[in-house]
Amino acid sequence: MNIIKYPTKEAWKSLMIRPSFPKADIEKKVKLILEEVKINGDKAVKDFTFKYDQVVLETIRVDEETKRKAEKKLNNQLIEAIKLAKNNIYKFHNSQKTVLQKIETSKGIQCWQKSIPIEKVGLYIPGGTAPLLSTVLMLAIPAKIAGCNEVILCSPPDKNGNIHPAILYAANICGVNKIYKAGGAQAIAAMAYGTNEIPSVYKIFGPGNQFVTIAKQMISIEGIAIDMPAGPSELLVVADKNANADFVAADLLSQAEHGTDSQVIFITNNETLLQNVLKALNFQLQDLPRKIIAKECLKNSYAIIVNSIDEAIDFSNAYAPEHLILNIDDFEKQSERITHAGSVFLGKYSCESAGDYASGTNHTLPTNGYCRSSGGVNLDSFYKKVTFQQITKEGLEAIAPSIEVLANAENLYAHKNAVTIRLK
């Protein structure tokens, strides 16, 4: 990690730049992929799967027999872990349901808002070097609670042309039965435009690398809704002198192993802790199967010494991390100062991995500073809010003069007449 000691606020901006490939190059490649899939459908999806995943696909949809056999390929320990996570995620998201309330804004005027499920949604589940079966639970569970009529899932195949059986099992127990072997920007394009095999959807969910993120942003310009720009992963840890260095190092590596374009930041006001964390990082790295990826991530990451925890919180709010861990004694007080973060973990035992898997909160979160203006996936993400109003004659009479004055002020005389004609 790059060690930064007591940076001035003027220097913060340079420390907040996320690692990335040249964006113009990615956009050019993604645009080509979107256009090819839009024109050539399944053929383009298969061609790009061969190009990027080195897999030849005969069919894109996963057949029923493969889905049925998935559970038999998993050990009981993993099955029970998936079930526990599913239960906690369901509890948390089911609690987000709201009760319809009719509000009488004036006598004779009732207004209300109804949550209507988005009819068709697409879930993107990263596969590649890390099959994110947990993301299936994070997206499919609230989609089903909301009542989305059609839920489809895309995930890249492995070198043998298969989707990991744990992803298939998680999808099955969540009630998702339309599963397709497609990854990267081509999967986003297929769900946006539709192909012979993959249906088009109205909103696309799920994290991914920079190609997936840019593809989502591009199709959103064309009118296909997305959850948010989600990925690459990032974590910021604030720790004080009483923090356990091994805990901090483990948390940093838990996100560093996601990808070479991920970023982790460690901030403390204690130089001894900083040195101990760096030692712990080097020690723990040796046993990581994904240590090469983690090492590359750490090259783009920072360990920062600041004057106080208050200053660390100020830096965090300016950085606006996807994940924030407050491994400090007064986390309750300092948590009140948090204004920009995707998901916050309080205290020494609240590891970020808990939120990734089984505590119940959603791990599909805004990255790259987007949590300044948006939050993570939740039950409302799968609804559209529709307002209703019912007005009696007496109710309209009461507000008619104000409507007519306002319409006149805007020179919209037909608006005024729609009221006036009813009262003649």
N, C-alpha and C positions, 0 to 999 in steps of 0.2 A: 504494500500500500504506500501511497505517497503521503509523507508526513508533513503537515502544515502546522506551524506554531504561531498562535496569536494573530490570525489574519485580521486586517482592518475590514470594516464593512465595505469599503471600496473594492476590496479583493474578493468579496464573496461571490460576485457575479461570475467570475471565471471558474470558481469551484462548483458552480451549479449547472455547468454544461454537461449534459448527458452524452455518453459515448455513442457514436453512430457511424455508419458508413456514409459516404457522400450521398446525400438525399436525392440529388438530381439523377444519379445513376440508378438508384432503387426505383424512383418514380417512373423512369423510362422503361425499365424492365417490367414493372407491375402494369403499366399502361398497355404494354404489348400483350401480356398474359390476359388481361381483362378483355381486350379486343378479340383475341383468338378464341377465347371461350364463348364470348357473345356470338361469334359467327359460326364456329365449328362444334360447339357443345361438347358432348362426351369424347369425341375424338381428340379435341384439344386438351381436355382433362387428362386423358390417358397419355398423350404425348408429353405433357409437362411432368406427369408422374414418372415417366421413364427418364426424362431429362434430369430431374432434380432428385428423384428417389431411387433411380436405377431399377425400377420395377415395371414389368410388363403386366398389365391388367387385361383380363378378358371381360370381366364385368365389374362395375363400380359398386353396385349395391351388395351388401353382405347378406347372404342367403340365410334362411331360417334354420337350417341344420347347423351351420357354423355358430349361430347365436345360442342354440340349445346346448351345444357341446362346450361352450365357453366356461360354464361353472365347473365342469369336471376337470378343467385344466388348472384350477386354483386350489390352493390349500385352504383348509378350514380356518386357519388363523387369519388369512387375508379376507376371507368371506365375512367372518365375524367383525373384523375391523371396518369393512365397508358398511356393514349393517349399522354399527354403532355411529359412524359418521353420518350416515343417512338419517338416522333418528334425530340427532342433534341439529342437523341442518334443517330438517323438516320442522322441528319445534320452533326454532328461531324465526324462520320465514313464515310459518303459518301464523305466528303471533302478530305479523304485520298486516293482517287483514283489517280493513276498516268497515265500520257500520254506516250504511247509507243514512244520511240525515237530511230531512227536508226543512229548509229555513224559510220562515216568513219574513221577507225583507221589509215589506209594508203590508197593510191589511189588503187581502185579496191577491197577493203576489207570493207564490211559492217557488223557490229555486233549490235545485239539488245537483249533486255531482255523482255520476255512476262510473264505477271501474269496469270497463269492458275488456276482456282478454284479447290480446293481439292474436288474430286468427291463425297466422302461420309464422313460426319462428325457426331460425336455423342456429344450431349450436356448433361452434368450432372448437374442437378438442385437440390441442397440440399433441403430437406423437413423437416422431423423430427419435432423438436420443433419450427422451424422458416421456413415456406415455402417461399423460396427466389424467388418470382415472378420476381423481378428486374433482377435476373441473366438470366432469359429467354430473356429479352430484350437485355441485354449486349452481349449475345452470338448469338441469332437467327438473330438479325438485321444485324451485319456484315457478317454472313454466307450467308444471302440472298442477300445482296448487292454484295458480291463477286461472287455469282452465283453457289454456291455448289449445285450439282444436287440432293443429298439425305441428308436430315437433320433429324436425329432422336433425341428424347429427353427421358431421363430416370430421374425419380424422385421417392423417396420413398413414399409409401402410408401411410395415417393416420391409426388410429386404426380401422376405418370402411372399410379399403381397398380402399380408394379413394385418388386421388390427388387433392390438393386444387383447387377450381374452378378458382381462380385468376391466377394460373399457367397455367391452360388450356386455359383461355381467352387470356392471354398474348401470348401463343404459337400460338393460332389461328390467332390473328391479325398480327402476324409476318410470317404467312404462313407455320408453322410447324404442320404437321398433323399426324406424326408417333410418338405417345407418349406411354411410357411404365411405368408400376408401378414396379419399381425396384430401390433400393437404395444401398448405401454402396459399398463395394468392389465387391459384386456380380453383380452390375450394370456395373461397369467398365469392369469386366470379360466378361459379355454378349456382350457388345459393341465391345470388342476386338476380341473375338473368334466367335461370332455369335451363335444364338440358332434357334430353329424352329420359334419362334415368333420375336425375336430381331435380326435385321440384324447386321452383322459386319461392322465396319467403318475403315477408314484409319487414322483418327485423332480424339482424344477425348479431349474435353474442359470442364472446370468447376472446381469450388472450392469444398472443402469438408474437412472432419475431417482427422485425421492422417491415418485412415484406407483407405480412398479414395485416399489420397495423395500417400501413399506407394503403393497401388494397381496400380495407374497410373505410378509410377516410375518402378514397376516390369514389367508391360506389355510393357513399352517403350524399355526395354532390348530385347524383343522379336520382335521388329520391328514395333510396333504400335506407331505412333507419338502421343505426348501429347502437350498441350499448355505450361504447366509449372507445377512445384509443387506449388499448390495454396491452402494454408490453413495449420494450423488454422490462424485466423485473428490476425493482430497486428497493433498498432498505436503508433507513437511517437509524442508528442506535445512539441514544444519549445515555451516558453512564457517569456515576459519581465515584468517589474514592472507595465506597463500600461495595461496589459491584464486583461480582465474581468474573475474573478475566476469562476463565474457560467458557463461561456462559456467553459472554459477549462475542468471543471468537467463534463459537459454534453458531450463533445467530448470524453473524456476518457471512460465514461460509455457506449457511443454508440457502442464502440467496445468490451468492457468488457462483454456485454450481449450476444455476439455471442456464447461463449462457455467457459467452465472451462479451456480449454487448450489454450485460446487466451491470449494475453499479451498486456498491455498498459504501456507506459513509459512517464513520465512528467519530463521535464528538465527546470529549470529556474535559474537565477542568483539572485533571490530576495526571501529571506526567508519569508517575510510577505505574498507574493503571494502564496508561497508553503503552508503555514498554512491555508490561506483562501480557497485554492483549496481543501485541505483535509476536511475542514468543509463543503464545498459545496458538495463534494462527499457523505459524510455521510447523508446530508440532502436529496439530490436527490435520493439516493438509496432507501429510505423508500417508495417511490411511484412507484418503478419499479416492474412490474409483474415478471420480470426475475431477481430479486435482488439476489436470491440464487446463480444463475450462475455467475452474475457479482461479487459477493463477493468472490467466489472461484477464479475467474480470478485475482482479485486485490491482492490476496495472492501471486501470482506469478509475480507481477508487481512492478514498482519502481517510486518513486518521488525523483528526484536527484537535489541537489544544486551544481552548478558549479560556477567558478569565473567570467565567462563572456559568452555572447551569442556566441562569436567566438568559445569558448570551447564546447558549446552545439552543434554547427554545426559540429564540429570535431567528437563528440561522435555519432551524428546521422549518419554521413557518415560511421563510423566504424560499427555501428549497422545495417545499411542498412534496414530501415523499409519498410513494405508494404505501409503504409500510413504515411505521414509526414505533420503536420500542423505547419506553422510558424506564431504564433500569437504574432508578434513582430512589433515594429514601422518601422524598416528598412528592411522589408521582401524582398523588391526588390533587395537590395544590397546583402543580405545574401543568397537569392535564387540562385545567380550566383555561390555560393560555393558548392551547392548541387551536389554530384557526384553519390550517391547511394540511390535511393528511388523508390518505385513503382509508387506512385502518390503524388503530392505535392499540398497543399492547402495554399494559401497565404492571410494573413490578418485575422482580427478578425471575419469577416462575412463568410469566406470560410470554412464552417463546412464540415467535412468528409462525413456526411450524404448526402450532395448535390451530391458528386461524386458517392455515392452508388446508387443513384436513378435517378436524373433528370438533372444534369448540362450538360450531354452529353458525358463525358469521360467514359472509361470502368472501371468497378470495379473488373474485374478478373485480379488479380495482383500477381506477385511472392512474396512469403513469405520466412521466415527462411533465409534471407540473399541472396536469389537467384537473387535479383535485382542488385547485383553487376555485373552480367553478362547477364541479360535478362530483357526485359520490359514486360508490361502487354499486354493483348489481344488487337489487333487492326485489321484493315482490312487486312493487310498483313498476319496475322495469318491464314487466310482461303485460302491463295494462295500458290502455289508452283511457284518459279521463274525458268523459262526455258530460256536458252540463245540460240540464233540463230546466224549464220554467213553465209554470202554469199561471195564467193571469185571468182573473175574472173581469167583468165589465167595470165593476166598482174599483178594482185594483188599477185598471188602466186609466180610469178617470182621475185617480189620485195623482198619477205621475205624468199624465199627458202634457200639462203645461210645461213642465221641465224638459220633456223630450222635444216638444216643438221649439222651445227657445234654443236648446242645444243644436238641433238640426238646422235651424235658421243661421246660427252662428257659424256653422260649417258650410253654409250654402248648399246643403243637401235637402232640397225641398221635397223630393219623393219620400225621403225618410219621414219628414214631417207629415206628409199626406197620408202615409200608412197608419198614422195615429188618428189624424183629424177625421178621416173618412169613416172610421169605426164609431166615432162619437156623434156623428150627425144624426 
